Amino acid sequence: MSETTKRLENLRQLAGAALIAGIVLGLAFLWLAAWQARQFWGQTVPAGPAYAPALLGFAGILVILGSLIAWAVVLILFKIERTLFHTRDVLLDMQELIRGQQSKLSEIAENVQLSDATKSIARREKERKALNEAIQDETLRGNWDAAYYLVDELEKRFGYRGEAARLREEIDTWRGRDKEQRLLQAVKQVDAAIDTHDWKRAKILAAQVMQVFPGDERSINLDLRIRDAFDRRKQSLLNTWRETIARHEIEKSLDLLKELDHYLSAQEAQDLREPARALFRERMQNLGTQFTAAYKAKQWETARTVGERIQVEFPTSKMAEEVRRLMDAIKQKLELQPVAS
């Protein structure tokens, strides 16, 4: 029991004793008043003032009522105090919770804040890809003036002189070919995108080819070729992933799982959820073991590297929280290493 609780319990006992004493005193006044009244009525000549019993009785009633009112006030004050202490405890818990979340919120804020330069680079890259796709489309259609204009824009706006020169040579080459040669070259480009597993580019090129050569069977079958290649690649990744799991090659399994994420349907991903969870748990345990061993061996550089990987790969885990609490101490050890040596 805390000191505050003992103090309040002592006050409650003292107030209760005061209530009992007040009631006893009031009853004593009432008894004395009754006794004097009986003595007064039994005598022919009053021995004292006639109003004395009434005063004693009135005093006794006042003492009892005052004691009861004081007890009620004490109970109300105790209840108010309990409410205030409960509110204080709740506020302290909330304050502690807010302190615990501050570091996480700061980390999230740092991760979601992108600099203007980064946004500008991302936007430039997106515009460059859009221009390249438009150039490819105009080239397939044989709109040479439009293709050359877009290449000039690519060079002026983004400064890609080498890429612009290569595209001009490519347009010149396409311009000297007939329709059949252009179709064959376009199909080769689709095949090249398939070979590099760039499915988005392969579909864009296939759509352009089918628009330029709508009646040719080779352009019509491009979608089927892409889909078959996609399915073969997915099956190959699945087979390799299962083999790496059987061999407990955690790093390779995780890399394959990240690539598989682009191939699997919702149902297929659901089927792989449990093995994937087991894989991540094993990965996290391995990293935790490495971190603990490095920390105990005072290998601070290794501990910091492994700790940072844990925070990046498993940011919401309990292990990441424990590592985060030790990282400041590890960094201080690293700063002191040159001085100690």
RODO-2510 file (C-alpha; in nm, 4 decimals, decimal comma):
residues 341
     n   res          X          Y          Z
     1     m     0,0000     0,0000     0,0000
     2     s     0,1423     0,3402    -0,0962
     3     e     0,2119     0,6240     0,1473
     4     t    -0,0768     0,8276     0,0052
     5     t    -0,3186     0,5368     0,0486
     6     k    -0,2102     0,4875     0,4129
     7     r    -0,2501     0,8568     0,4856
     8     l    -0,6003     0,8605     0,3357
     9     e    -0,6959     0,5481     0,5303
    10     n    -0,5776     0,7123     0,8545
    11     l    -0,7822     1,0229     0,7767
    12     r    -1,0861     0,8071     0,7021
    13     q    -1,0489     0,6279     1,0373
    14     l    -1,0036     0,9602     1,2177
    15     a    -1,3159     1,1010     1,0500
    16     g    -1,5113     0,7885     1,1452
    17     a    -1,3985     0,8169     1,5048
    18     a    -1,4998     1,1842     1,5068
    19     l    -1,8436     1,0906     1,3696
    20     i    -1,8948     0,8293     1,6425
    21     a    -1,7747     1,0737     1,9093
    22     g    -2,0097     1,3420     1,7774
    23     i    -2,3090     1,1067     1,7778
    24     v    -2,2226     0,9832     2,1282
    25     l    -2,1903     1,3436     2,2485
    26     g    -2,5201     1,4402     2,0876
    27     l    -2,6948     1,1419     2,2423
    28     a    -2,5429     1,2390     2,5785
    29     f    -2,6906     1,5895     2,5414
    30     l    -3,0281     1,4419     2,4538
    31     w    -3,0150     1,2057     2,7513
    32     l    -2,9181     1,4915     2,9832
    33     a    -3,1988     1,7044     2,8427
    34     a    -3,4496     1,4252     2,9046
    35     w    -3,3180     1,3725     3,2584
    36     q    -3,3440     1,7441     3,3426
    37     a    -3,6911     1,7644     3,1933
    38     r    -3,8099     1,4761     3,4119
    39     q    -3,6525     1,6400     3,7191
    40     f    -3,8132     1,9692     3,6261
    41     w    -4,1605     1,8210     3,5897
    42     g    -4,1331     1,6252     3,9158
    43     q    -4,0725     1,9389     4,1290
    44     t    -4,3269     2,1980     4,2321
    45     v    -4,0676     2,4714     4,2359
    46     p    -3,8204     2,4598     3,9445
    47     a    -3,4596     2,4196     4,0519
    48     g    -3,3273     2,5946     3,7459
    49     p    -3,4336     2,7682     3,4270
    50     a    -3,7229     2,5958     3,2489
    51     y    -3,5605     2,6255     2,9105
    52     a    -3,2402     2,4361     3,0048
    53     p    -3,3669     2,0906     2,8888
    54     a    -3,4764     2,2372     2,5569
    55     l    -3,1383     2,3964     2,5038
    56     l    -2,9602     2,0723     2,5850
    57     g    -3,1856     1,8763     2,3506
    58     f    -3,1380     2,1309     2,0725
    59     a    -2,7607     2,1187     2,1261
    60     g    -2,7650     1,7384     2,1094
    61     i    -2,9595     1,7427     1,7798
    62     l    -2,7206     2,0030     1,6377
    63     v    -2,4168     1,7955     1,7380
    64     i    -2,5595     1,4802     1,5741
    65     l    -2,6624     1,6643     1,2563
    66     g    -2,3286     1,8435     1,2411
    67     s    -2,1436     1,5152     1,2772
    68     l    -2,3478     1,3533     0,9983
    69     i    -2,3024     1,6539     0,7696
    70     a    -1,9299     1,6604     0,8405
    71     w    -1,9077     1,2867     0,7602
    72     a    -2,0939     1,3424     0,4329
    73     v    -1,8563     1,6265     0,3428
    74     v    -1,5567     1,4061     0,4256
    75     l    -1,6930     1,1264     0,2041
    76     i    -1,7415     1,3726    -0,0832
    77     l    -1,3871     1,5057    -0,0383
    78     f    -1,2469     1,1506    -0,0381
    79     k    -1,4379     1,0729    -0,3575
    80     i    -1,3089     1,3905    -0,5236
    81     e    -0,9545     1,3019    -0,4193
    82     r    -0,9879     0,9477    -0,5605
    83     t    -1,1180     1,0913    -0,8875
    84     l    -0,8310     1,3389    -0,9066
    85     f    -0,5708     1,0697    -0,8374
    86     h    -0,7316     0,8400    -1,0954
    87     t    -0,7265     1,1230    -1,3514
    88     r    -0,3627     1,1894    -1,2638
    89     d    -0,2725     0,8229    -1,3182
    90     v    -0,4518     0,8213    -1,6538
    91     l    -0,2686     1,1375    -1,7630
    92     l     0,0663     0,9900    -1,6569
    93     d    -0,0069     0,6732    -1,8567
    94     m    -0,0995     0,8822    -2,1601
    95     q     0,2175     1,0879    -2,1198
    96     e     0,4270     0,7710    -2,1067
    97     l     0,2488     0,6351    -2,4142
    98     i     0,3104     0,9594    -2,6039
    99     r     0,6791     0,9502    -2,5112
   100     g     0,7025     0,5939    -2,6392
   101     q     0,5426     0,6914    -2,9693
   102     q     0,7522     1,0036    -3,0281
   103     s     1,0539     0,8144    -3,1593
   104     k     0,8361     0,6060    -3,3908
   105     l     0,6556     0,9124    -3,5196
   106     s     0,9861     1,0885    -3,5790
   107     e     1,1164     0,7900    -3,7715
   108     i     0,8004     0,7715    -3,9817
   109     a     0,8187     1,1443    -4,0524
   110     e     1,1787     1,1094    -4,1683
   111     n     1,0871     0,8197    -4,3966
   112     v     0,7907     0,9938    -4,5617
   113     q     0,9598     1,3310    -4,6130
   114     l     1,1188     1,3511    -4,9556
   115     s     1,3365     1,6416    -5,0523
   116     d     1,2425     1,8618    -5,3456
   117     a     1,5497     1,7399    -5,5293
   118     t     1,4425     1,3753    -5,4947
   119     k     1,0925     1,4569    -5,6179
   120     s     1,2376     1,6468    -5,9118
   121     i     1,4621     1,3535    -6,0072
   122     a     1,1710     1,1090    -5,9888
   123     r     0,9554     1,3383    -6,2022
   124     r     1,2300     1,3824    -6,4615
   125     e     1,2794     1,0069    -6,4872
   126     k     0,9059     0,9537    -6,5348
   127     e     0,8874     1,2190    -6,8081
   128     r     1,1938     1,0728    -6,9800
   129     k     1,0359     0,7281    -6,9934
   130     a     0,7128     0,8758    -7,1305
   131     l     0,9075     1,0539    -7,4051
   132     n     1,0945     0,7341    -7,4958
   133     e     0,7673     0,5444    -7,5278
   134     a     0,6190     0,8203    -7,7442
   135     i     0,9304     0,8183    -7,9665
   136     q     0,9029     0,4410    -8,0040
   137     d     0,5349     0,4709    -8,0954
   138     e     0,5925     0,7388    -8,3595
   139     t     0,8832     0,5409    -8,5031
   140     l     0,6724     0,2273    -8,5407
   141     r     0,3993     0,4284    -8,7105
   142     g     0,6487     0,5855    -8,9495
   143     n     0,5795     0,9400    -8,8253
   144     w     0,9393     1,0453    -8,8704
   145     d     0,8986     1,4202    -8,8166
   146     a     0,7129     1,3632    -8,4883
   147     a     0,9771     1,1129    -8,3737
   148     y     1,2641     1,3559    -8,4496
   149     y     1,0779     1,6377    -8,2692
   150     l     1,0375     1,4248    -7,9579
   151     v     1,4065     1,3344    -7,9636
   152     d     1,4941     1,7042    -7,9796
   153     e     1,2689     1,7648    -7,6784
   154     l     1,4444     1,4864    -7,4902
   155     e     1,7811     1,6487    -7,5538
   156     k     1,6723     2,0078    -7,4783
   157     r     1,4697     1,9419    -7,1632
   158     f     1,6824     1,6749    -6,9986
   159     g     2,0241     1,7071    -7,1637
   160     y     2,0507     1,3401    -7,2722
   161     r     2,2714     1,4095    -7,5742
   162     g     2,4124     1,0600    -7,6019
   163     e     2,0705     0,8975    -7,5792
   164     a     1,9274     1,1491    -7,8279
   165     a     2,2028     1,0686    -8,0784
   166     r     2,1360     0,6961    -8,0403
   167     l     1,7621     0,7469    -8,0952
   168     r     1,8215     0,9563    -8,4077
   169     e     2,0387     0,6801    -8,5529
   170     e     1,7682     0,4274    -8,4661
   171     i     1,5013     0,6397    -8,6364
   172     d     1,7241     0,6776    -8,9427
   173     t     1,7642     0,3002    -8,9542
   174     w     1,3901     0,2405    -8,9230
   175     r     1,3184     0,5007    -9,1859
   176     g     1,5249     0,3099    -9,4418
   177     r     1,3371    -0,0156    -9,3871
   178     d     1,0156    -0,1377    -9,5378
   179     k     0,7071    -0,2389    -9,3426
   180     e     0,8098    -0,6042    -9,3057
   181     q     1,1464    -0,5148    -9,1627
   182     r     0,9902    -0,2695    -8,9209
   183     l     0,7519    -0,5364    -8,7958
   184     l     1,0357    -0,7836    -8,7424
   185     q     1,2396    -0,5233    -8,5580
   186     a     0,9412    -0,4333    -8,3379
   187     v     0,8865    -0,8009    -8,2494
   188     k     1,2567    -0,8277    -8,1593
   189     q     1,2173    -0,5364    -7,9205
   190     v     0,9219    -0,7070    -7,7539
   191     d     1,1305    -1,0248    -7,7211
   192     a     1,4170    -0,8245    -7,5701
   193     a     1,1805    -0,6807    -7,3070
   194     i     1,0548    -1,0332    -7,2329
   195     d     1,4116    -1,1615    -7,1927
   196     t     1,4829    -0,8928    -6,9322
   197     h     1,1482    -0,9628    -6,7599
   198     d     1,0369    -0,6047    -6,8204
   199     w     0,6713    -0,7018    -6,8570
   200     k     0,5371    -0,3484    -6,8469
   201     r     0,7555    -0,2365    -7,1372
   202     a     0,6809    -0,5570    -7,3287
   203     k     0,3055    -0,4922    -7,3019
   204     i     0,3460    -0,1278    -7,4075
   205     l     0,5539    -0,2283    -7,7120
   206     a     0,3100    -0,5060    -7,8007
   207     a     0,0173    -0,2628    -7,7877
   208     q     0,2045    -0,0219    -8,0158
   209     v     0,2889    -0,2994    -8,2630
   210     m    -0,0724    -0,4192    -8,2740
   211     q    -0,1914    -0,0633    -8,3432
   212     v     0,0582    -0,0107    -8,6269
   213     f     0,0183    -0,3628    -8,7728
   214     p    -0,3366    -0,4600    -8,6697
   215     g    -0,3942    -0,7344    -8,9263
   216     d    -0,0674    -0,9257    -8,8949
   217     e    -0,0818    -1,2552    -8,7045
   218     r     0,2610    -1,1967    -8,5531
   219     s     0,1433    -0,8774    -8,3853
   220     i    -0,1842    -1,0371    -8,2764
   221     n     0,0015    -1,3210    -8,0989
   222     l     0,2328    -1,0911    -7,9032
   223     d     0,0019    -1,0807    -7,5995
   224     l    -0,0057    -1,4592    -7,5853
   225     r     0,3744    -1,4761    -7,6099
   226     i     0,4110    -1,2293    -7,3231
   227     r     0,1587    -1,4166    -7,1092
   228     d     0,3269    -1,7542    -7,1725
   229     a     0,6698    -1,6103    -7,0909
   230     f     0,5277    -1,4479    -6,7776
   231     d     0,3788    -1,7789    -6,6581
   232     r     0,7023    -1,9673    -6,7294
   233     r     0,9031    -1,7122    -6,5353
   234     k     0,6598    -1,7286    -6,2430
   235     q     0,6752    -2,1092    -6,2312
   236     s     1,0535    -2,1004    -6,2485
   237     l     1,0685    -1,8536    -5,9585
   238     l     0,8286    -2,0653    -5,7526
   239     n     1,0322    -2,3809    -5,8086
   240     t     1,3584    -2,2059    -5,7233
   241     w     1,2004    -2,0458    -5,4136
   242     r     1,0824    -2,3838    -5,2823
   243     e     1,4302    -2,5285    -5,3394
   244     t     1,5971    -2,2437    -5,1493
   245     i     1,3549    -2,2903    -4,8588
   246     a     1,4351    -2,6611    -4,8481
   247     r     1,8070    -2,5712    -4,8336
   248     h     1,7412    -2,2952    -4,5731
   249     e     1,9000    -2,0289    -4,7938
   250     i     1,7240    -1,7425    -4,6191
   251     e     1,8804    -1,4480    -4,8056
   252     k     1,8147    -1,5940    -5,1487
   253     s     1,4643    -1,7028    -5,0488
   254     l     1,3738    -1,3502    -4,9426
   255     d     1,5120    -1,2006    -5,2649
   256     l     1,3070    -1,4483    -5,4675
   257     l     0,9985    -1,3756    -5,2585
   258     k     1,0273    -1,0037    -5,3327
   259     e     1,0454    -1,0763    -5,7055
   260     l     0,7591    -1,3264    -5,6820
   261     d     0,5378    -1,0565    -5,5346
   262     h     0,5049    -0,9057    -5,8859
   263     y     0,3854    -1,2358    -6,0335
   264     l     0,1395    -1,3819    -5,7840
   265     s    -0,2354    -1,3362    -5,7802
   266     a    -0,4180    -1,2595    -5,4554
   267     q    -0,5069    -1,6271    -5,4009
   268     e    -0,1549    -1,7445    -5,4799
   269     a    -0,0105    -1,4904    -5,2389
   270     q    -0,2528    -1,6142    -4,9708
   271     d    -0,1310    -1,9711    -5,0215
   272     l     0,2303    -1,8606    -4,9688
   273     r     0,1571    -1,6449    -4,6648
   274     e     0,2393    -1,9040    -4,3980
   275     p     0,5696    -2,0215    -4,5498
   276     a     0,6626    -1,6567    -4,6052
   277     r     0,5895    -1,5729    -4,2414
   278     a     0,8021    -1,8645    -4,1247
   279     l     1,0794    -1,7418    -4,3532
   280     f     1,0650    -1,3891    -4,2131
   281     r     1,0597    -1,5204    -3,8560
   282     e     1,3693    -1,7308    -3,9239
   283     r     1,5372    -1,4340    -4,0885
   284     m     1,4583    -1,2114    -3,7912
   285     q     1,5838    -1,4732    -3,5437
   286     n     1,9091    -1,5106    -3,7375
   287     l     1,9644    -1,1345    -3,7364
   288     g     1,8787    -1,1195    -3,3652
   289     t     2,1324    -1,3931    -3,2917
   290     q     2,3996    -1,2103    -3,4930
   291     f     2,3238    -0,8818    -3,3152
   292     t     2,3349    -1,0397    -2,9680
   293     a     2,6618    -1,2196    -3,0433
   294     a     2,8256    -0,9030    -3,1793
   295     y     2,7021    -0,6965    -2,8840
   296     k     2,8314    -0,9443    -2,6259
   297     a     3,1651    -0,9704    -2,8086
   298     k     3,1830    -0,5861    -2,8174
   299     q     3,2061    -0,5921    -3,1981
   300     w     3,0353    -0,2553    -3,2199
   301     e     3,0617    -0,2017    -3,5967
   302     t     2,9057    -0,5403    -3,6687
   303     a     2,6391    -0,4793    -3,4034
   304     r     2,5496    -0,1444    -3,5583
   305     t     2,5303    -0,2881    -3,9113
   306     v     2,3104    -0,5808    -3,8064
   307     g     2,0983    -0,3542    -3,5831
   308     e     2,0311    -0,1148    -3,8703
   309     r     1,9262    -0,4083    -4,0902
   310     i     1,6831    -0,5252    -3,8212
   311     q     1,5296    -0,1779    -3,7984
   312     v     1,4967    -0,1497    -4,1766
   313     e     1,3639    -0,5008    -4,2442
   314     f     1,1458    -0,5402    -3,9325
   315     p     1,0690    -0,1817    -3,8186
   316     t     0,7545    -0,2648    -3,6178
   317     s     0,8865    -0,5720    -3,4365
   318     k     0,9662    -0,5889    -3,0654
   319     m     1,3231    -0,6829    -3,1570
   320     a     1,3580    -0,3558    -3,3517
   321     e     1,2453    -0,1616    -3,0439
   322     e     1,5023    -0,3377    -2,8262
   323     v     1,7753    -0,2748    -3,0832
   324     r     1,6742     0,0897    -3,1121
   325     r     1,7262     0,1366    -2,7381
   326     l     2,0818     0,0015    -2,7661
   327     m     2,1868     0,1865    -3,0812
   328     d     2,2834     0,5100    -2,9036
   329     a     2,5134     0,3197    -2,6688
   330     i     2,6674     0,1319    -2,9636
   331     k     2,7310     0,4571    -3,1521
   332     q     2,8959     0,6054    -2,8427
   333     k     3,1224     0,2991    -2,8190
   334     l     3,2185     0,3438    -3,1845
   335     e     3,3007     0,7116    -3,1272
   336     l     3,5232     0,6223    -2,8334
   337     q     3,7101     0,3429    -3,0160
   338     p     3,9740     0,5641    -3,1853
   339     v     4,0475     0,7382    -2,8504
   340     a     4,0787     0,4064    -2,6682
   341     s     4,3116     0,2646    -2,9308
***
